[in-house]
Amino acid sequence: MAVENPNTVDTSQKIGSLLLKNPIITASGTFGYTNEYEEFMELKSIGGIVTKGITLNPRQGNPQPRIKEVHGGLINSIGLENIGIQAFIEKKLPVLKENNINFIVNIAGESPEEYKKIASICQENEINAIEMNLSCPNVDKGCLEFGKDEESLYKLVLEVRKVFRGALIVKLGSNVSYPEKIAIAVQNAGADAISAINTVKAMHVNINKNYKGFKFIKGGLSGQSIKPLALNFIYEIKKHTNIPIIGMGGISNLNDMLEFFAVGSDAIQIGTGTFTHPNLSEKLAFKLENFMKVNGYNNLQALIHSLRTEDMNKNGND
């Protein structure tokens, strides 16, 4: 009879019907479509990847300039540049399946009909999980437009739920007035999980040298500067929902990850940090497992429960 290794810990997490090896996922728009990062890390060492945002038809994205480094983060205005769902199915999906990569397809649309059509195509092609982008601030139509109003959001997610049977994740942003109402609408419509937060509306200004006029770039701010916003958003919606939350927003080390678990996240996504440290997600997977071993946590749920023993409604001080 085999003897269980006392140093083995269970880092797995389940999001709907999607089983993750560990709770670490790479965020959409930061990791490519398939195996682009395999020269930097072992892709199977993490829970999964989220693909670049996919729309019904190919998109060229916004004109340059569309990326600007700022203090504590990055402003991007990519505009959902992508190859479209049909090219993704033909060229990218086979690579994901052949390499046995755990993945989630991020989808975006300009109308409810487009979201529903893309979700139907994903269902037809046996894709196990999708993430509905309902919070991107970098496009003129769709996304954030649907994610601001709980009634419109409820109807949209409900329609997608009718045609997609896999794990349905809805990506929300903090550019809303009442996060809890938005989150409740997502849950009531049948989503399996919420991912949050998307980038935050921001602007960078360069004043001309002669002090006459200026140039600017507007887009979505990501990185460590938005972490406090993300933590608060997740803390607030966790009090009103019981579906899993995938947290993101400036996570760059183990302590960041533990903070997100403490306020309500069940899994996390790594985004901007990947640009400076391409193997960051793999390193965090290793650090999480080692932390659990050293501190006597046999499974991820035990760790998360321990972190949440503080009253969720208490406004404490350090």
CORWOQUI-V62995 format. One record per residue. N is the residue number from 1. RES is the residue in one small letter. OMEGA is omega in whole degrees, 0 to 359 (999 if undefined). BURIAL is + if it has 24 or more other ideal C-beta (glycine too) atoms within 12 Angstrom, else -. D_FIRST is the distance of its C-alpha to the first C-alpha in Angstrom with 1 decimal. Layout:
# CORWOQUI-V62995
n-><N	N>
res-><RES	RES>
omega-><OMEGA	OMEGA>
burial-><BURIAL	BURIAL>
d_first-><D_FIRST	D_FIRST>
This chain:
# CORWOQUI-V62995
n-><1	2	3	4	5	6	7	8	9	10	11	12	13	14	15	16	17	18	19	20	21	22	23	24	25	26	27	28	29	30	31	32	33	34	35	36	37	38	39	40	41	42	43	44	45	46	47	48	49	50	51	52	53	54	55	56	57	58	59	60	61	62	63	64	65	66	67	68	69	70	71	72	73	74	75	76	77	78	79	80	81	82	83	84	85	86	87	88	89	90	91	92	93	94	95	96	97	98	99	100	101	102	103	104	105	106	107	108	109	110	111	112	113	114	115	116	117	118	119	120	121	122	123	124	125	126	127	128	129	130	131	132	133	134	135	136	137	138	139	140	141	142	143	144	145	146	147	148	149	150	151	152	153	154	155	156	157	158	159	160	161	162	163	164	165	166	167	168	169	170	171	172	173	174	175	176	177	178	179	180	181	182	183	184	185	186	187	188	189	190	191	192	193	194	195	196	197	198	199	200	201	202	203	204	205	206	207	208	209	210	211	212	213	214	215	216	217	218	219	220	221	222	223	224	225	226	227	228	229	230	231	232	233	234	235	236	237	238	239	240	241	242	243	244	245	246	247	248	249	250	251	252	253	254	255	256	257	258	259	260	261	262	263	264	265	266	267	268	269	270	271	272	273	274	275	276	277	278	279	280	281	282	283	284	285	286	287	288	289	290	291	292	293	294	295	296	297	298	299	300	301	302	303	304	305	306	307	308	309	310	311	312	313	314	315	316	317	318>
res-><m	a	v	e	n	p	n	t	v	d	t	s	q	k	i	g	s	l	l	l	k	n	p	i	i	t	a	s	g	t	f	g	y	t	n	e	y	e	e	f	m	e	l	k	s	i	g	g	i	v	t	k	g	i	t	l	n	p	r	q	g	n	p	q	p	r	i	k	e	v	h	g	g	l	i	n	s	i	g	l	e	n	i	g	i	q	a	f	i	e	k	k	l	p	v	l	k	e	n	n	i	n	f	i	v	n	i	a	g	e	s	p	e	e	y	k	k	i	a	s	i	c	q	e	n	e	i	n	a	i	e	m	n	l	s	c	p	n	v	d	k	g	c	l	e	f	g	k	d	e	e	s	l	y	k	l	v	l	e	v	r	k	v	f	r	g	a	l	i	v	k	l	g	s	n	v	s	y	p	e	k	i	a	i	a	v	q	n	a	g	a	d	a	i	s	a	i	n	t	v	k	a	m	h	v	n	i	n	k	n	y	k	g	f	k	f	i	k	g	g	l	s	g	q	s	i	k	p	l	a	l	n	f	i	y	e	i	k	k	h	t	n	i	p	i	i	g	m	g	g	i	s	n	l	n	d	m	l	e	f	f	a	v	g	s	d	a	i	q	i	g	t	g	t	f	t	h	p	n	l	s	e	k	l	a	f	k	l	e	n	f	m	k	v	n	g	y	n	n	l	q	a	l	i	h	s	l	r	t	e	d	m	n	k	n	g	n	d>
omega-><183	178	182	179	182	180	181	176	181	180	186	178	180	177	187	178	183	179	180	177	174	188	185	183	175	187	179	177	183	188	179	182	189	187	184	184	186	177	181	186	175	187	182	180	181	183	180	177	172	183	169	182	183	176	182	179	179	177	178	181	183	178	176	357	181	172	178	173	177	181	177	179	186	172	177	176	183	178	177	173	179	187	181	188	183	178	177	180	184	190	187	182	178	180	179	183	180	181	177	180	176	188	175	180	176	182	179	181	178	181	176	180	179	177	182	179	179	179	178	178	177	179	180	182	173	173	190	184	174	176	180	178	180	185	180	182	190	178	184	183	176	177	184	179	180	186	182	187	186	181	178	180	179	182	181	181	179	179	179	178	181	186	181	186	180	179	183	181	179	183	182	177	183	181	181	182	185	182	184	179	178	182	179	179	179	180	182	180	175	177	179	183	174	170	186	7	172	180	184	179	183	183	173	184	171	177	181	185	179	178	176	180	181	173	182	170	177	179	181	179	176	178	188	182	181	182	179	178	181	181	180	180	181	178	182	184	179	181	186	183	176	174	182	176	175	186	177	179	175	180	182	180	183	183	175	182	180	177	179	176	184	185	176	181	176	174	181	175	178	183	186	180	180	183	180	179	187	180	183	182	178	179	181	177	178	182	178	180	180	178	181	178	183	185	172	176	183	180	184	182	178	178	181	179	179	181	184	181	175	179	182	183	182	178	186	177	178	999>
burial-><-	-	-	-	-	-	-	-	+	+	+	+	+	+	+	+	-	+	-	+	+	+	+	+	+	+	+	+	+	+	+	+	+	+	+	-	+	-	-	-	+	-	+	-	+	+	+	+	+	+	+	+	+	+	+	+	-	-	+	-	+	-	-	-	-	-	+	+	-	+	-	-	+	+	+	+	+	+	+	+	+	+	+	+	+	-	-	+	+	-	-	+	+	-	-	+	-	-	-	-	+	+	+	+	+	+	+	+	+	+	-	+	-	+	+	+	+	+	+	+	+	+	+	-	+	-	+	+	+	+	+	+	+	+	+	+	+	+	+	-	-	+	+	+	+	+	+	+	-	+	-	+	+	+	-	+	+	+	+	+	+	-	+	+	-	+	+	+	+	+	+	+	+	+	+	+	-	-	+	+	+	+	+	+	+	+	+	-	+	+	+	+	+	+	+	+	+	+	+	+	+	+	-	+	-	-	-	-	-	-	-	-	-	-	-	-	+	-	+	+	+	+	+	+	-	+	+	-	+	+	+	+	+	+	+	+	+	+	-	+	+	-	+	+	+	+	+	+	+	+	+	+	-	+	-	+	+	+	+	+	+	+	+	+	+	+	+	+	+	+	+	+	+	+	+	-	-	-	+	+	+	+	+	+	+	-	+	+	+	-	+	+	-	-	-	-	+	-	-	+	-	-	+	+	-	-	+	+	-	-	-	-	-	-	-	-	-	->
d_first-><0.0	3.8	6.5	9.5	12.6	15.2	17.9	17.1	19.8	20.7	24.3	24.6	27.7	29.0	32.7	33.7	31.8	31.2	27.7	28.1	25.5	27.4	30.8	32.9	35.3	38.4	41.7	44.1	46.9	45.2	42.7	44.4	43.4	40.3	39.0	42.0	40.1	37.4	39.3	38.8	35.2	32.0	32.7	29.1	28.4	30.2	30.1	33.0	36.7	39.7	42.3	45.9	47.9	48.9	52.1	53.5	55.9	55.8	57.2	58.9	58.4	61.0	63.5	63.1	62.8	59.6	57.4	58.5	56.7	57.7	56.8	53.3	52.6	53.7	56.1	55.5	57.6	55.9	56.8	53.7	54.5	52.3	52.3	52.1	49.5	50.5	50.2	46.9	45.5	46.9	46.3	43.6	41.2	40.1	39.2	37.0	35.2	35.0	33.4	31.0	32.5	32.0	35.6	38.1	41.6	44.3	47.4	51.0	54.2	57.8	57.8	55.5	56.0	54.7	51.5	51.0	51.7	49.2	46.5	47.2	46.9	43.6	42.4	43.8	41.9	38.5	38.4	35.7	37.5	41.0	42.7	46.3	48.5	50.9	52.0	53.1	56.5	57.6	58.8	62.0	60.6	57.3	54.3	55.6	58.4	55.9	53.7	56.6	57.4	54.9	56.6	56.7	53.2	52.0	53.8	52.5	48.8	49.2	50.7	47.9	45.3	47.0	46.4	43.1	39.8	37.4	36.8	40.4	41.0	44.5	45.7	48.2	50.6	52.4	55.8	56.2	58.0	55.4	51.8	50.5	52.6	51.4	47.8	48.3	50.0	47.1	44.6	46.9	47.4	43.7	42.3	38.6	39.2	41.9	42.1	44.7	46.9	48.7	51.4	54.3	57.9	59.6	62.5	63.5	67.2	69.1	72.7	75.0	76.5	80.0	78.7	79.9	77.1	73.4	70.4	67.2	63.8	62.2	58.7	55.3	54.3	50.6	48.9	48.6	52.0	50.7	47.6	49.4	50.7	47.2	45.6	48.5	48.3	44.6	45.1	47.9	46.3	43.0	45.1	46.2	43.3	39.7	38.6	36.6	38.8	38.4	40.4	42.4	45.5	45.6	41.9	41.7	39.2	36.2	38.6	40.4	37.1	36.3	39.8	39.5	36.3	38.2	41.1	39.3	37.6	34.2	34.2	36.7	38.8	40.1	43.6	46.4	44.2	42.9	46.4	46.5	42.9	41.5	37.9	38.1	35.6	32.9	33.7	33.5	30.1	28.9	30.9	29.6	25.9	26.8	28.9	26.1	23.7	26.6	27.7	24.4	24.5	21.1	22.8	26.3	27.5	27.0	29.1	31.8	32.0	32.6	35.3	37.1	37.4	41.0	43.3	43.8	47.5	48.2	50.4	49.3	50.5	48.8>
